[in-house]
C-alpha cells in the first residue's frame, strides 16, 4: 500500500513540475523567430539538390529517355509507422 502511494506521489509531483515548466516557458516573438530559424533545413541539404518529380507520367518519360530507374516514395499513415 505504501509503495503504491509513493509511486502515485512521485508521478503527481512530476506532472506538477512539468506543468509549471510548460506554463513558465512563454513563447515570445524573439523565441519563435529563433526556433523557426533553427528548424529550417539548410539550403545546401543534399535532398534539395535532387530534381524531384511529382507527376508519375513525367517521371516515367524522363526515366525512359535517360535509361534510369524511378524511385517512388509512397506511404500511408504516420511517417514513423505509428498508425
Residue, then its C-alpha position, 0 to 999 in steps of 0.5 A: x500500500x505504501x509503495x503504491x502511494x509513493x509511486x502515485x506521489x512521485x508521478x503527481x509531483x512530476x506532472x506538477x513540475x512539468x506543468x509549471x515548466x510548460x506554463x513558465x516557458x512563454x513563447x515570445x516573438x524573439x523565441x519563435x523567430x529563433x526556433x523557426x530559424x533553427x528548424x529550417x533545413x539548410x539550403x545546401x541539404x543534399x535532398x534539395x539538390x535532387x530534381x524531384x518529380x511529382x507527376x508519375x507520367x513525367x517521371x516515367x518519360x524522363x526515366x525512359x529517355x535517360x535509361x534510369x530507374x524511378x524511385x517512388x516514395x509512397x506511404x500511408x499513415x504516420x511517417x514513423x509507422x505509428x498508425 
